[in-house]
Amino acid sequence: MSAWLDEFLANAMSPIAVLGFIGQAVFFLRFLVQWLSSEKHGRSVIPIAFWYLSIGGAGLLLLYGILDHDPVILLGQSMGIAIYLRNLHLIRKAAAAGEES
């Protein structure tokens, strides 16, 4: 078990893993921002910062997936980035038309 734990800890300290942890932290921040905004407004709200944090976290996790050769992360995060960008486009389009987002 000690050899497994040593290898686990060494892998967790690798630059690629640190990048993955940072990506996960940014991705988590989007939920925190959304929750705090909803509490402030007393209803469910998705602030624009949620989408930017989503893109940032997904981008970092996508880079992690590329460096780690992880097809699950690559597919999942690349699809997410497309959806987050589309949501930002729809928000900007609604704002330009004078609609409330």
N, C-alpha and C positions, 0 to 999 in steps of 0.2 A: 504494500500500500504506500510505503514511503517513496518508492521510485515513481509511482503514479502521481502522487502529490507534488513531488519535486518537478516533474515534467509539466504538470498543470500550472504550477506557479510560474515556471519559466515561460511557458506559452502566454500566460496572462500578462507578463511584463514585456512581451515583445512589442516593438513599435507598431506592428500591424494591429495587435490586440488593443493597444492604447488608443489607436485611431478608432477602432470599433467601439470602445467604451465611450469615447468622446461623442461619436455619432449617436449612440444610444442616449447619452445625457441630453444632447440637443433635441433629440426626438421626444424625450420625456418632457422637456420644458414646454413643448406645444400643449400637452395636456394640462400642465400647471397653469399656463396662460389662459387657456380656455376655461378652466374651472374658476379661476379668480375673476375673470371677466363675467362669467355667468352669475357668480355670487354677487358681484357688484351691481348687476342689472336686475337681479331677482328672476331671471329667466335664462333659458339656454341660449348662449351667444357664441358665435365662432368669430373671434376678431381676426383681422387680416394678419396679425403677427403669427397666428396659428399656422397659416399657409406658408409663410416665409420660414418659420422654424421647421415645418414639415419638409420643405425643399432642402434646407440646410442639413437636417438630420439624415434625410434619405440620401442626399449627395455624399455625405461622409460614409454612410453605411454602404453605399454603392461602391465607393472607392475601396473600402475594406473588403467587400466581396470580390472585387477585381484582384486586389493584391493577394487575397487568401484563396483565390480560385474557387469560390463558393457559388455554385450555380443557383442555389435557393435564394441567397441574398441578392444576387445579380438580377434575377427575374422579378422578385418581389419589389425591390426598391426602384428598379427602372419603370415598372408599371405605376408605382406610387408617384414618382416624380411627374410623370405625364398627367396624372389626375390632379395633382396639386397645382401645376402650371395652368391647367384648364380652368380650375376654380378661380385662380387669380385673374385669368382672362375674362371670365364671366362677371366677376366683381367689378373690374374696370369698365367693361361694356355697360353694366347697369349704372355705374356712377356717371358715365358719359351721357347716358340717356336720362339722367336725373332721378333714377329709381333708388329706393332705399335698399341697402344690402342686408 
